[in-house]
Amino acid sequence: MPRCSTLKLLVLLLALFAAVPARASWEVSGDATREDFQDFHSRFSSDAYFYPRHGAAPLGLIGFEVYADATYDKSFDDEPFTATAIDGDLTGGFLSVARVGARKGLPGGIDLGLSYAKALDGDVDLVSAEIQYAFFKGGLLSPALSLRLTGTRTVGAKAYGIDQYGAELLFSKGFAVLTPYAGAGVYRSKGTLDRTLGPDFEETVDRGVIYAGLTLNLLLPKITVEVEKGEVIQGAVRVGIGF
């Protein structure tokens, strides 16, 4: 793909993300029942988990990546918890969490990353951070293996807040412009609901995650498709630039 076309694609993705209306078409309800809030938090925190969508090899001292991505959970709006846990309707009936972010390589096989995410058409905004350490950096014949730690929390929360932490092992092997990868880990997610009437609700979820993906690395762009399994299976696509 020509360089100018690739840059236009990434700019378009970022512009679409920025153009999400400030007024949400659905909100987490402060009138949710305890059971519905528990089920909502379990499902939403799984969908919003900060999956890697990249391989295990370190970026290196001069390496970086800037990206935009989005998830797709097709049946979120079909769940019974939406009766009291959500005010409004999800567009198309599915949940999508869009994210923009950046990663930077440091010495010693360490990468750092930051991101901002939004539940599209919803009132939940998230900030996330990651640190990744490569035990094995990988090479022409050898794979890469990394430990990845993540943290996520809501910003500007209305009724609903999340504090989430995760740890994973991530494996990948590059082949020319293709890098398949896979990983598994666990996370803990604490959710709080500021109720309209009565005491607030708190719910903590501990869950394992597995995922696998493939990156097509053209530098401009890098395109990644990932399949993720937390509470349910969802898909994600990332478009980025970097090296």
C-alpha positions as CSV (number, residue, x, y, z in Angstrom):
1,M,0.0,0.0,0.0
2,P,1.4,3.4,-0.9
3,R,2.7,5.4,2.0
4,C,0.3,8.3,1.6
5,S,-2.7,6.0,1.4
6,T,-1.5,4.2,4.6
7,L,-1.1,7.5,6.5
8,K,-4.6,8.6,5.4
9,L,-6.0,5.3,6.6
10,L,-4.5,5.7,10.1
11,V,-5.6,9.4,10.2
12,L,-9.1,8.4,9.2
13,L,-9.3,5.8,12.1
14,L,-8.1,8.4,14.6
15,A,-10.5,11.0,13.2
16,L,-13.4,8.5,13.5
17,F,-12.5,7.7,17.1
18,A,-12.3,11.5,17.9
19,A,-15.7,12.0,16.2
20,V,-17.5,9.7,18.6
21,P,-20.4,11.9,20.0
22,A,-19.7,13.3,23.5
23,R,-23.3,12.4,24.4
24,A,-23.6,8.7,24.9
25,S,-26.5,6.7,23.4
26,W,-26.2,4.2,26.2
27,E,-25.1,4.5,29.8
28,V,-24.4,2.2,32.7
29,S,-27.5,2.5,35.0
30,G,-27.3,3.5,38.6
31,D,-30.6,1.6,39.0
32,A,-29.2,-1.9,38.1
33,T,-30.0,-4.8,40.4
34,R,-27.1,-6.5,42.1
35,E,-27.4,-9.6,40.0
36,D,-27.5,-7.6,36.7
37,F,-24.6,-5.5,37.8
38,Q,-22.5,-8.5,38.6
39,D,-23.3,-10.1,35.2
40,F,-22.7,-6.8,33.4
41,H,-19.3,-6.2,35.1
42,S,-18.2,-9.7,34.4
43,R,-18.9,-9.4,30.7
44,F,-17.9,-5.8,30.1
45,S,-14.6,-6.1,32.1
46,S,-13.7,-9.1,30.0
47,D,-14.5,-7.4,26.7
48,A,-12.6,-4.2,27.8
49,Y,-9.5,-6.1,29.0
50,F,-6.3,-4.6,27.6
51,Y,-5.2,-7.4,25.2
52,P,-1.8,-7.0,23.5
53,R,-2.6,-7.1,19.8
54,H,1.2,-7.4,19.1
55,G,3.9,-10.0,19.4
56,A,6.4,-10.9,22.1
57,A,9.6,-9.5,20.5
58,P,10.8,-6.2,22.0
59,L,10.6,-3.0,20.0
60,G,14.2,-2.1,20.8
61,L,15.7,1.2,21.8
62,I,14.6,3.1,18.7
63,G,11.4,1.1,18.1
64,F,7.9,2.5,18.5
65,E,4.3,1.9,17.5
66,V,1.2,4.2,17.3
67,Y,-2.1,2.5,16.7
68,A,-5.9,2.5,16.6
69,D,-7.9,-0.6,17.2
70,A,-11.4,-1.8,18.0
71,T,-13.1,-5.0,19.3
72,Y,-16.4,-6.7,18.4
73,D,-18.7,-8.6,20.7
74,K,-21.7,-9.4,18.6
75,S,-24.1,-10.6,21.3
76,F,-23.6,-8.2,24.2
77,D,-27.0,-6.5,23.9
78,D,-28.8,-9.9,24.0
79,E,-27.8,-10.6,27.6
80,P,-30.5,-10.4,30.3
81,F,-28.5,-8.0,32.4
82,T,-29.1,-5.2,29.9
83,A,-32.7,-4.9,31.3
84,T,-31.6,-2.9,34.3
85,A,-27.8,-2.4,33.9
86,I,-28.0,-0.3,30.8
87,D,-30.0,2.8,29.9
88,G,-30.4,3.2,26.1
89,D,-29.5,0.9,23.2
90,L,-26.2,-0.3,21.8
91,T,-25.9,0.6,18.1
92,G,-26.4,-2.6,16.1
93,G,-26.7,-4.6,19.3
94,F,-23.0,-5.3,19.7
95,L,-20.3,-3.9,22.0
96,S,-17.2,-2.3,20.5
97,V,-14.4,-0.9,22.6
98,A,-12.2,1.4,20.5
99,R,-8.6,2.3,21.6
100,V,-5.8,4.6,20.5
101,G,-2.4,4.2,22.0
102,A,1.4,4.1,21.7
103,R,4.2,1.8,22.6
104,K,7.9,2.6,23.0
105,G,11.0,0.3,23.2
106,L,13.5,0.8,26.0
107,P,16.9,-0.9,26.7
108,G,17.0,-4.4,28.1
109,G,14.1,-5.9,26.2
110,I,11.5,-3.7,27.9
111,D,8.5,-2.0,26.2
112,L,6.2,0.5,27.7
113,G,2.7,1.4,26.4
114,L,-0.2,3.7,27.1
115,S,-3.7,3.8,25.6
116,Y,-7.1,5.6,25.8
117,A,-10.2,3.6,25.1
118,K,-13.9,4.2,24.8
119,A,-17.0,2.0,24.7
120,L,-18.4,3.2,21.4
121,D,-21.7,5.1,21.9
122,G,-21.4,4.5,25.6
123,D,-20.3,6.4,28.7
124,V,-17.3,4.3,29.8
125,D,-13.8,5.7,29.0
126,L,-10.7,3.9,30.0
127,V,-6.9,4.5,30.3
128,S,-4.5,1.6,30.3
129,A,-0.8,1.1,30.7
130,E,1.4,-1.9,29.9
131,I,5.0,-3.0,30.6
132,Q,6.5,-6.0,28.7
133,Y,9.8,-7.7,29.4
134,A,11.3,-10.1,26.8
135,F,12.9,-13.2,28.4
136,F,13.9,-14.3,24.9
137,K,14.0,-11.6,22.2
138,G,13.7,-14.0,19.3
139,G,15.7,-14.2,16.1
140,L,15.9,-15.7,12.6
141,L,15.2,-19.2,14.0
142,S,14.2,-18.7,17.6
143,P,10.8,-17.4,19.0
144,A,10.3,-14.6,21.4
145,L,8.8,-15.0,24.9
146,S,7.7,-12.1,27.1
147,L,6.0,-11.3,30.4
148,R,3.4,-8.6,30.1
149,L,1.8,-6.7,32.9
150,T,-1.2,-4.4,32.4
151,G,-3.4,-1.9,34.4
152,T,-6.7,-0.3,33.4
153,R,-9.1,2.1,35.1
154,T,-12.0,4.3,34.1
155,V,-11.7,8.1,33.7
156,G,-14.5,10.6,34.2
157,A,-16.6,7.8,35.5
158,K,-20.3,8.4,36.0
159,A,-22.1,5.5,37.7
160,Y,-19.6,2.7,36.8
161,G,-15.9,2.4,37.5
162,I,-13.3,-0.2,36.8
163,D,-9.8,-1.0,38.3
164,Q,-8.2,-3.9,36.5
165,Y,-4.8,-5.6,36.5
166,G,-3.5,-8.4,34.4
167,A,-0.4,-10.6,33.8
168,E,0.3,-12.7,30.8
169,L,2.9,-14.8,29.0
170,L,3.2,-14.0,25.3
171,F,4.9,-16.0,22.6
172,S,5.5,-15.1,19.0
173,K,7.7,-16.0,15.9
174,G,8.3,-13.7,13.0
175,F,8.3,-14.9,9.4
176,A,9.3,-12.1,7.0
177,V,6.3,-9.7,7.1
178,L,4.1,-12.1,9.1
179,T,4.2,-12.5,12.9
180,P,1.8,-15.1,14.5
181,Y,1.6,-14.9,18.2
182,A,-0.4,-16.4,21.1
183,G,-0.6,-15.9,24.9
184,A,-2.4,-16.6,28.1
185,G,-2.8,-14.8,31.4
186,V,-5.1,-13.8,34.3
187,Y,-6.6,-10.6,35.4
188,R,-8.5,-9.1,38.4
189,S,-11.1,-6.5,37.8
190,K,-12.9,-4.6,40.5
191,G,-16.1,-2.9,39.4
192,T,-18.1,-0.3,41.4
193,L,-21.6,1.1,40.8
194,D,-22.7,4.4,42.3
195,R,-26.4,3.6,42.8
196,T,-29.1,6.2,42.4
197,L,-30.8,4.9,45.6
198,G,-29.3,2.7,48.3
199,P,-25.7,1.6,49.0
200,D,-23.2,1.3,46.2
201,F,-22.3,-2.1,44.6
202,E,-18.8,-3.6,44.3
203,E,-17.9,-6.7,42.4
204,T,-14.5,-8.4,41.8
205,V,-13.9,-10.8,39.0
206,D,-10.8,-13.0,38.6
207,R,-10.5,-14.6,35.1
208,G,-8.1,-16.3,32.8
209,V,-7.7,-15.1,29.2
210,I,-6.2,-16.7,26.1
211,Y,-5.7,-15.1,22.7
212,A,-4.0,-15.6,19.3
213,G,-3.3,-13.2,16.5
214,L,-1.4,-12.4,13.3
215,T,0.4,-9.2,12.4
216,L,1.1,-8.2,8.8
217,N,4.1,-5.9,9.2
218,L,4.4,-3.5,6.3
219,L,5.7,-0.7,8.6
220,L,3.1,1.5,7.0
221,P,0.8,0.1,8.1
222,K,1.1,-2.8,10.6
223,I,-2.2,-4.6,10.6
224,T,-3.1,-7.1,13.3
225,V,-6.1,-9.4,13.7
226,E,-6.7,-11.1,17.1
227,V,-9.1,-13.6,18.5
228,E,-9.6,-13.2,22.2
229,K,-11.3,-15.5,24.9
230,G,-12.2,-14.1,28.3
231,E,-15.8,-14.7,29.3
232,V,-16.8,-14.9,25.6
233,I,-14.9,-15.0,22.3
234,Q,-14.5,-11.6,20.6
235,G,-12.5,-10.3,17.7
236,A,-10.2,-7.3,17.3
237,V,-8.5,-5.4,14.6
238,R,-5.5,-3.0,15.0
239,V,-3.9,-0.7,12.4
240,G,-0.7,1.0,13.4
241,I,2.6,2.6,12.2
242,G,6.0,2.1,13.6
243,F,9.0,-0.2,13.6
